[in-house]
Amino acid sequence: MRGLALLAALGLGACAMDGATPEGGASAPAPVPVVSAPEALAQRLPSQAAGFQRGATVPTSQPLPGVEVAYATPSRTAAGFVQVLRAPSQVTDGIGSPAVEAEYQRSIADAARGAGPHRRLQVVREANRPEGGALFRCADLEGTYGRQPVQSTICVGAAGGQLLRLRVSMPRRDPAPADARGFLNEIVAALRTAP
């Protein structure tokens, strides 16, 4: 997969997000208007989000057909992507469909397995995001790429009838070089904005 290969080549890993689910009594956000193709939903993604600048949009065929939109901070210390994929079956917004769960488990397993013996990540926290109306199930991972400590956030969800994958990776530092939660929240806000 092009996005994961880019992140691995840059030797990056992603940001942590702690999680909670919405409190009872809060009204659910309006659903994302359904689109006929991944490209139509990808057009709603912002040119910048929480310090990340939008890059190229490329077609992808793995794990499913769709498009991948690259993002990176100006310094390229942190990088990420949003994939909008054609769902294998009908999906509703959020994390409740079997397709979302299957892709989430596959994504976490791929990240934990790594691209070689010196690139391993492990899940340190899982949460539904954003608070107040989860659209994604997310995992924060930590590990190393060679000697470089890294952190990564992987999220999977559904919106507008499409399957979504999001990943942000960066070196593990305190403070973090970029705001993965802010990036996710701004992506969600853009998706939920009617065209």
C-alpha positions, 0 to 999 in steps of 0.5 A, spaced: 500 500 500 502 506 497 501 510 504 504 505 508 510 504 504 511 512 504 511 512 512 515 506 512 520 509 507 520 516 511 521 512 518 515 515 521 510 512 526 504 516 529 500 520 534 497 518 540 489 519 542 486 517 548 479 515 547 472 516 550 465 514 548 460 519 547 456 521 554 449 518 554 444 524 552 448 527 547 444 527 540 448 524 534 451 528 529 447 528 522 449 523 517 454 524 512 451 525 505 451 518 501 456 519 495 456 514 489 464 513 489 470 514 493 472 520 489 466 524 491 467 523 498 475 525 498 473 531 494 470 534 501 477 532 505 480 539 507 487 542 504 489 542 511 488 539 517 491 541 524 498 543 521 498 537 516 498 539 508 494 535 503 498 532 498 497 528 492 490 524 491 492 517 488 488 511 486 488 505 490 486 498 489 488 495 496 485 493 501 479 495 496 478 500 490 478 507 492 483 513 493 488 515 498 489 522 499 496 524 502 498 529 508 504 531 511 506 537 516 511 542 512 517 539 515 515 532 514 516 530 521 509 527 521 505 524 515 499 521 514 493 519 509 486 518 508 483 512 504 476 513 501 474 505 499 468 502 496 465 498 501 464 491 500 457 491 502 452 497 505 455 501 510 452 506 515 456 512 518 460 510 524 463 503 526 458 498 527 458 495 520 462 488 519 466 491 514 469 496 518 470 491 524 474 486 519 478 492 516 480 495 523 482 488 525 486 487 518 489 494 519 492 493 526 495 486 524 498 489 518 501 494 523 503 490 528 507 485 524 511 490 521 515 491 514 521 487 517 524 484 524 526 492 525 519 495 524 514 493 529 508 496 533 504 494 538 497 497 540 497 501 547 490 504 546 484 503 543 478 508 542 472 510 538 473 517 535 471 523 535 468 524 542 460 526 541 459 522 535 464 516 533 465 515 526 472 511 527 475 506 531 482 508 532 488 504 535 494 508 538 501 504 536 508 505 539 514 501 537 521 502 533 523 503 526 530 501 527 532 505 532 527 510 531 522 510 537 515 511 533 508 512 534 502 511 529 494 512 530 490 508 525 483 509 524 477 505 520 470 507 520 465 509 515 461 515 512 457 517 506 456 509 504 464 509 503 469 505 508 474 510 511 482 508 513 486 514 516 493 513 519 498 518 522 505 517 523 511 520 527 517 520 531 515 518 538 517 525 542 514 529 548 511 533 546 509 530 539 511 533 533 504 534 530 496 533 533 493 526 530 487 527 534 486 534 531 487 532 524 482 526 525 477 531 528 478 536 522 477 530 517 471 528 520 468 535 520 470 536 513 466 529 511 460 532 515 460 538 512 454 538 506 457 539 499 
